[in-house]
Amino acid sequence: MKNRIKLGIALLLSFSLLVAGCSSNGSGNNGNKPAEGGATNTPVQEEAPIEITFAASTWDVPKEDNNYVQKYLEEKYNVKIINMRVTDENFKLKIAANEIPDIFPQTPTEVDMVTWAKQGVIANVSVDEIKQYMPKYVADVESVNPNAWDIGLVEGKNYGIPRVWLNGSTGFIPTYNNNWLKAIGYSEPPKTIEEFEDVLTKFRNNDPDGNGQKDTYGMSGRGKNARNQMFNEVYSAFGVNPYMFLEASDGTIAWGGIMNESLEATKLLNKWYNAGLIDPEFMTDDNGLMGQKFNSKKIGIIDTNMYHHLHGQLQTFTDNGIEPAFGKGLTGPAGKSLSMSNGALQTPLLLGAQVEKDEKKRIKILQILEEIATNEETYLTTAFGEAGVSYDLTDGVAVLKAPYDTEADKRYELGIGGFYNPLIERAVSTWKFHMPQDKLDFKTKLTDGSELIADVLGPTVLESKGKYFANLSALQDEFYTKAIIAKNAGDVDKLFADFKAQWLKAGGQEILDEANKVYQERQAAN
């Protein structure tokens, strides 16, 4: 009898456990859901939000805390955002006072980066970790320039998240007055340096505007404030830019200003200047004045605009009765068509040193940065706000609605822009939201197939450059002006020889030595 009672109790317990087990497995939440009748299992504690201090922009600064974008990010990623509002002027004072954000503004220079790395202000973040948690963004960046990692390398360690300026991966576009080209017998822009010389000559001498006066020039130059963009087309045809570090034929790094190719290009410019083909005001012209002269039909060529500048000027050309013709880089002694480019490489997005020591925070930041750069919903929310309220998607392009399109304060109220998204227009995959089809087609037409000349080092800190470069730049500016306007062509060779010797002696050789050392270190790291 006792045995039958024990057996009955055992069977009852087994049945109860079976029922409980089936109920638990069917809940789909691992037994954490409260049971019927008020009985509960031990709850799993949610992780506390990770606190992240943002100071990622000095211009798109949100007016108030707890704005639309801040709340969106906090809820989506289980974080608590602290807004550090800074300006370009006071940010370094904040750093000096040890007020260091987790995510830095986008404006620090490469000099700031190196200084802060050596002072322990910014975080060393491994390349492998960035690739692990930001795979789509890294793929986008490396598709633009695989050497983007070079810029953040300080004493063998990586600092920050690589960034690229997408427009910088395109070159300057030579633009001609097509009405003038037709008047001198050309059905398309010149393709070679010889054809270019012929066009310059006829723009000066053949009265292309038909007013019966010799009052036109082929081109001017940006001599007032951007010598590195002066006569882009001509120097590019020789495979050089005098104001860039370039790779020489022997694989070493050379300074363009003292390369023989720059001498040969300058001798050609000297010839054209003495023939009256170049506007003599090139030494004091800037980009604005060159644009005015082109639109008022004083010069027939400009070569200091990129495709996005030109796209914005199409209506101005039309209003001034100019039909523009867009060319490609000239083929010259370099043997192929080349276009000068500012380059896509930028100073990385920097993180505060405290992030280096906090793995959870660091990983969370990298995950958020991946999403704001490449996830379409997150990108649109941080860059443009709320669909249907602050922006509409029109043919796939985000278009801000009134009043957000014209009133910055309204945008700041929402928190949209670069403060919470420091990677706006830095990823290929989300660039489409800024590119109407007509602009994209225009870009493709003007830039596809172009081979570029860009500074091989990009934004790089050289200690020797800090010591000598200001004086060397003044020396170089003086030489190139004198050489281009020299009365006797034979003087150019002597001027160049003297300039090169002075440049090397006055610190240039030390700069070249350091530049080559940095370049070799980067090559070894890659």
C-alpha positions in Angstrom: 0.0 0.0 0.0 2.8 2.4 0.9 4.6 1.6 -2.3 1.5 2.4 -4.4 1.1 5.7 -2.6 4.7 6.6 -3.3 4.4 5.6 -6.9 1.3 7.8 -7.3 3.0 10.8 -5.8 6.0 10.3 -8.0 3.8 10.1 -11.2 1.9 13.2 -10.1 5.2 15.2 -9.6 6.5 14.0 -13.0 3.4 15.0 -14.7 3.5 18.5 -13.1 7.1 19.0 -14.1 6.3 17.9 -17.7 3.4 20.4 -18.0 5.6 23.2 -16.5 8.4 22.4 -18.9 6.1 22.4 -22.0 4.6 25.7 -20.8 8.0 27.3 -20.4 9.3 26.1 -23.8 6.3 27.4 -25.6 6.6 30.9 -24.2 9.5 31.9 -26.6 11.3 34.0 -24.0 13.3 31.5 -22.0 11.0 31.5 -19.1 11.3 35.2 -18.2 7.6 36.0 -18.8 5.6 36.2 -15.6 3.5 33.0 -15.1 -0.3 32.9 -14.8 -1.7 33.6 -11.4 1.0 36.1 -10.4 3.9 33.7 -10.0 7.1 35.0 -11.6 10.6 33.7 -12.5 13.7 35.6 -11.6 13.8 38.5 -14.1 16.9 39.2 -16.3 18.2 42.7 -15.6 18.5 45.0 -18.6 21.9 46.6 -19.1 22.1 50.2 -18.0 22.5 52.6 -21.0 26.1 53.4 -21.9 26.9 57.1 -21.5 28.5 58.7 -24.6 29.6 62.3 -24.8 29.1 63.8 -28.3 30.9 66.9 -29.5 31.1 65.8 -33.2 30.3 69.2 -34.8 31.0 72.8 -34.0 28.4 74.1 -36.5 25.3 71.8 -36.4 25.0 72.2 -32.6 21.6 71.2 -31.2 19.8 73.9 -29.4 18.3 71.7 -26.6 18.9 68.4 -25.0 16.5 65.5 -25.6 15.9 66.6 -29.2 14.4 64.3 -31.8 17.7 62.8 -33.1 19.1 62.4 -29.6 16.1 60.5 -28.4 16.1 58.3 -31.5 19.7 57.2 -31.0 19.3 56.7 -27.3 16.3 54.5 -27.7 17.6 52.5 -30.7 21.1 51.8 -29.2 20.4 51.9 -25.4 22.7 54.8 -24.8 22.6 58.0 -22.8 24.0 60.9 -24.8 25.7 63.9 -23.2 25.8 66.9 -25.5 29.0 68.9 -25.3 28.5 72.1 -27.1 31.8 73.5 -28.4 33.1 76.0 -30.9 36.3 75.8 -33.0 37.7 78.6 -30.7 37.0 77.0 -27.3 37.4 73.3 -28.0 41.2 73.3 -27.3 40.5 75.1 -24.0 38.1 72.3 -23.1 40.9 69.8 -23.9 43.4 71.8 -21.8 40.9 71.6 -18.9 40.6 67.9 -19.3 37.0 68.1 -20.6 37.4 65.4 -23.2 34.4 64.1 -25.2 34.0 60.6 -26.4 33.5 61.7 -30.0 35.5 64.7 -31.2 34.5 67.4 -33.6 35.3 67.0 -37.3 37.5 70.0 -37.5 40.8 69.1 -35.8 43.8 69.1 -38.1 46.4 66.4 -38.5 48.7 68.6 -36.3 46.1 68.5 -33.5 45.8 64.7 -34.0 49.5 64.0 -33.6 49.8 66.5 -30.6 46.9 64.9 -28.8 48.1 61.3 -29.6 51.4 62.1 -27.9 49.7 63.8 -25.0 47.4 60.9 -24.4 44.2 62.9 -25.2 42.8 60.7 -28.0 42.2 56.9 -28.2 44.3 54.4 -30.0 41.7 52.1 -31.8 43.0 49.1 -33.6 42.3 48.8 -37.3 41.1 45.2 -36.9 38.5 46.3 -34.3 37.2 49.1 -36.6 37.0 46.6 -39.5 35.1 44.1 -37.3 32.4 46.6 -36.1 32.3 48.9 -39.1 32.6 46.5 -42.0 30.3 48.3 -44.5 31.8 51.7 -43.7 35.3 50.4 -44.1 34.5 48.9 -47.4 33.1 52.2 -48.6 36.2 54.1 -47.4 38.6 51.7 -48.9 36.8 51.7 -52.2 37.6 55.4 -52.4 41.2 55.2 -51.2 42.7 52.1 -49.6 45.4 54.2 -48.1 42.9 56.1 -45.9 44.4 54.3 -42.8 47.7 56.1 -43.4 46.5 59.4 -42.1 45.7 58.1 -38.6 49.0 56.4 -38.1 51.1 58.0 -35.3 54.2 56.1 -34.1 52.9 52.9 -35.4 49.4 53.1 -33.8 46.1 54.0 -35.4 44.1 56.9 -34.0 40.5 57.5 -35.0 38.1 56.4 -37.7 39.3 57.0 -41.3 37.4 59.6 -43.2 37.3 60.5 -46.9 36.0 63.5 -48.8 34.1 61.8 -51.6 34.3 64.8 -54.0 38.0 64.8 -53.4 38.3 61.6 -55.4 37.5 63.6 -58.5 39.6 66.2 -60.2 39.4 69.7 -61.5 37.5 70.1 -64.7 38.9 72.3 -67.5 35.9 74.4 -68.7 35.9 76.3 -72.0 33.7 78.9 -73.6 32.2 76.7 -76.3 31.0 79.7 -78.3 34.6 80.7 -78.6 35.8 77.2 -79.5 33.4 77.1 -82.4 34.5 80.6 -83.5 38.1 79.4 -83.8 37.1 76.1 -85.6 37.0 73.6 -82.7 34.1 71.2 -82.3 35.3 69.9 -78.9 37.8 70.9 -76.2 41.5 70.4 -76.8 42.9 67.0 -75.8 46.6 67.6 -76.0 49.0 70.3 -74.7 49.7 71.3 -78.4 46.0 71.8 -79.1 45.7 73.7 -75.9 48.4 76.1 -77.0 46.6 76.6 -80.3 43.4 77.4 -78.5 45.1 79.9 -76.2 46.7 81.6 -79.2 43.4 81.9 -81.1 41.4 83.0 -78.0 43.9 85.9 -77.7 44.5 86.8 -81.4 41.4 85.7 -83.4 38.7 87.8 -81.8 36.6 84.9 -80.5 33.9 87.2 -79.2 33.6 89.0 -82.5 33.7 92.5 -81.1 36.6 93.6 -83.4 39.0 94.2 -80.5 41.9 92.4 -79.1 40.6 92.3 -75.5 40.4 88.6 -74.7 42.8 86.1 -73.1 42.9 82.4 -73.0 43.3 82.0 -69.3 44.3 83.5 -66.0 45.7 81.8 -62.8 44.7 81.6 -59.2 47.8 83.4 -58.1 46.4 85.4 -55.2 45.5 82.7 -52.7 45.8 79.2 -54.1 49.1 78.7 -55.8 48.6 74.9 -55.6 45.7 75.3 -58.1 47.5 77.7 -60.4 47.5 76.5 -64.1 46.2 73.0 -63.1 45.9 71.9 -66.7 49.4 72.7 -67.7 51.3 71.2 -64.8 49.1 68.1 -64.9 50.0 67.5 -68.5 53.6 67.2 -67.3 52.5 64.8 -64.5 53.2 67.1 -61.6 51.9 69.7 -59.2 54.5 72.0 -57.7 52.8 72.1 -54.3 52.5 68.4 -53.6 54.5 65.5 -52.5 54.7 63.0 -55.4 56.2 59.6 -56.0 59.3 59.9 -58.2 60.2 57.4 -60.9 62.6 55.7 -58.5 59.9 55.1 -55.9 61.1 57.9 -53.5 59.0 60.8 -52.4 59.8 64.1 -54.1 58.5 67.7 -53.7 56.8 68.7 -56.9 58.1 72.2 -56.8 61.7 71.1 -57.4 61.0 68.4 -59.9 62.3 68.8 -63.5 58.7 68.3 -64.8 57.7 71.5 -63.0 60.6 73.4 -64.6 59.5 72.3 -68.1 55.9 73.2 -67.5 57.0 76.6 -66.1 59.1 77.3 -69.2 56.1 76.7 -71.4 54.0 79.1 -69.3 56.8 81.6 -69.6 56.6 81.3 -73.3 52.8 81.8 -73.3 53.0 84.7 -70.9 55.6 86.5 -73.1 53.4 85.8 -76.1 50.5 87.7 -74.4 48.3 84.6 -74.1 47.9 84.6 -70.3 46.0 87.4 -68.5 48.8 89.5 -66.8 46.5 89.8 -63.7 46.9 86.1 -62.9 49.2 87.0 -60.0 46.4 88.8 -58.2 43.4 86.8 -59.4 41.4 84.5 -57.1 38.8 82.0 -58.0 36.0 84.5 -57.7 37.7 87.0 -60.1 38.5 84.2 -62.6 34.8 83.2 -62.6 33.8 86.8 -63.2 36.2 87.1 -66.1 34.9 83.9 -67.6 31.3 85.0 -67.3 32.0 88.4 -68.6 33.9 86.9 -71.6 37.3 88.3 -70.8 38.9 84.8 -70.6 37.8 81.6 -72.3 39.1 78.9 -70.0 38.8 78.2 -66.2 40.4 75.1 -64.6 39.8 75.6 -60.9 36.4 74.1 -60.5 35.3 70.6 -59.7 32.2 68.9 -61.0 29.9 70.0 -58.1 31.0 73.6 -58.4 30.3 73.5 -62.1 26.9 71.9 -61.7 25.9 74.8 -59.4 27.1 77.3 -62.0 25.2 75.9 -65.1 22.4 78.5 -64.8 24.9 81.3 -64.3 26.6 80.3 -67.6 23.3 80.3 -69.3 22.3 83.7 -67.9 25.6 85.1 -69.3 25.1 83.6 -72.7 27.9 81.1 -72.3 27.7 77.6 -73.6 30.3 75.7 -71.5 32.3 72.8 -72.9 33.9 70.5 -70.3 37.2 68.9 -71.1 39.5 66.2 -69.7 43.1 66.5 -68.5 45.5 67.3 -71.3 47.9 64.7 -72.7 51.4 66.1 -72.7 54.9 65.0 -71.8 53.5 62.8 -69.1 52.1 60.6 -71.9 48.5 60.4 -70.7 45.5 62.5 -69.6 45.9 63.5 -66.0 43.7 65.8 -63.8 44.8 67.5 -60.6 42.9 66.5 -57.5 42.8 67.8 -53.9 42.6 64.2 -52.8 40.0 62.4 -50.8 42.0 61.7 -47.6 41.0 63.6 -44.4 42.0 63.7 -40.8 40.2 60.8 -39.0 37.3 61.1 -36.7 38.9 61.1 -33.3 37.7 59.5 -30.0 38.7 60.5 -26.5 41.4 58.6 -24.6 38.9 57.3 -22.1 37.2 55.3 -24.9 40.4 53.3 -25.3 40.1 52.0 -21.8 36.3 51.2 -22.0 35.7 48.3 -24.3 31.9 48.3 -24.0 31.7 52.0 -24.8 34.2 51.7 -27.6 32.4 48.9 -29.3 29.1 50.6 -28.9 30.5 53.8 -30.5 31.8 51.9 -33.4 28.5 50.1 -33.9 26.6 53.4 -33.8 29.1 55.0 -36.3 28.6 52.1 -38.6 24.9 52.5 -38.5 24.7 56.3 -38.9 27.0 56.0 -41.9 25.6 53.1 -43.8 22.1 52.1 -42.4 19.6 54.0 -44.5 17.0 54.6 -41.8 19.6 55.8 -39.3 21.4 57.9 -41.8 18.3 59.6 -43.0 17.1 60.3 -39.4 20.4 61.8 -38.2 21.0 63.7 -41.4 17.5 64.9 -42.3 15.2 64.2 -39.4 11.6 62.8 -39.6 10.3 61.7 -42.9 7.3 63.8 -44.0 8.0 66.4 -41.4 11.4 67.8 -42.0 12.2 66.1 -45.3 10.7 64.1 -48.2 12.4 61.5 -50.4 12.0 62.7 -54.0 13.2 60.3 -56.6 15.5 58.8 -53.9 17.0 62.1 -52.8 16.3 63.6 -49.4 14.9 67.1 -49.8 14.5 69.2 -46.7 11.0 70.8 -46.3 10.2 74.3 -45.2 11.2 75.8 -42.8 14.1 73.3 -42.3 15.5 74.0 -45.8 16.3 77.6 -45.0 16.2 78.0 -41.2 19.3 76.6 -39.5 17.7 77.0 -36.0 14.9 74.7 -37.0 17.4 72.1 -38.0 19.2 72.6 -34.7 16.0 72.0 -32.8 15.7 68.6 -34.3 19.4 67.8 -33.9 19.9 66.9 -37.5 23.3 67.3 -39.2 26.8 66.6 -38.3 26.5 66.7 -34.5 25.1 63.3 -34.1 26.3 62.1 -37.5 30.0 63.1 -38.1 30.1 60.8 -41.2 27.5 62.6 -43.3 28.6 62.3 -47.0 31.5 60.1 -46.0 30.1 56.7 -47.2 29.5 55.8 -50.8 26.4 53.8 -49.9 24.4 56.7 -48.5 25.8 59.4 -50.7 22.9 58.7 -53.0 20.5 60.6 -50.7 22.4 63.9 -51.6 22.7 63.2 -55.4 19.8 64.0 -57.7 20.0 62.0 -60.9 20.9 65.0 -63.0 23.8 65.8 -60.8 25.0 62.2 -60.7 24.8 62.0 -64.5 26.8 65.3 -64.7 29.4 63.9 -62.4 29.7 60.7 -64.4 30.0 62.6 -67.6 32.7 64.9 -66.4 34.8 62.6 -64.2 34.6 59.0 -65.4 37.8 57.7 -66.7 39.9 60.5 -65.3 43.3 59.6 -63.8 44.3 61.9 -61.0 47.3 63.6 -59.5 47.1 64.0 -55.8 49.5 64.5 -52.9 50.8 61.0 -52.1 51.1 61.7 -48.4 47.7 63.5 -47.9 47.2 65.4 -44.6 50.4 64.4 -42.8 52.3 66.0 -39.9 56.0 66.4 -40.5 58.0 68.0 -37.7 60.5 69.5 -40.2 57.6 70.9 -42.2 56.5 72.8 -39.1 59.9 74.4 -38.8 60.7 75.3 -42.4 57.6 75.2 -44.6 56.3 78.7 -44.2 59.6 80.2 -45.4 60.0 77.6 -48.1 56.5 78.4 -49.4 57.3 82.1 -49.6 60.5 81.2 -51.5 58.6 79.0 -53.9 55.8 81.5 -54.5 58.4 84.1 -55.4 60.3 81.8 -57.8 57.2 80.7 -59.7 56.0 84.2 -60.2 59.4 85.4 -61.4 59.9 82.5 -63.6 56.5 82.7 -65.4 56.9 86.4 -66.1 60.7 86.4 -66.8 61.5 88.4 -70.0 64.1 86.0 -71.2 63.3 82.4 -71.5 66.9 81.5 -70.8 66.6 83.0 -67.3 64.1 80.4 -66.2 66.7 77.6 -66.0 69.0 79.6 -63.8 66.1 80.8 -61.6 65.1 77.2 -61.1 68.6 76.0 -60.3 69.0 78.8 -57.7 65.6 78.2 -56.2 66.1 74.4 -55.9 69.5 74.8 -54.2 68.0 77.4 -51.8 65.0 75.2 -51.1 67.0 72.2 -50.2 69.5 74.1 -48.1 66.8 76.1 -46.2 65.2 72.9 -44.7 63.8 71.3 -47.8 66.2 68.4 -47.7 65.2 67.7 -44.1 61.5 67.7 -45.1 62.2 65.3 -47.9 64.1 62.9 -45.6 61.2 62.9 -43.1 58.6 62.5 -45.9 60.4 59.5 -47.2 60.7 58.0 -43.7 57.0 58.4 -43.1 56.1 57.0 -46.5 58.3 53.9 -45.9 56.7 53.4 -42.5 53.3 53.4 -44.1 54.3 51.0 -46.8 55.7 48.6 -44.2 52.5 48.9 -42.1 50.4 48.1 -45.2 
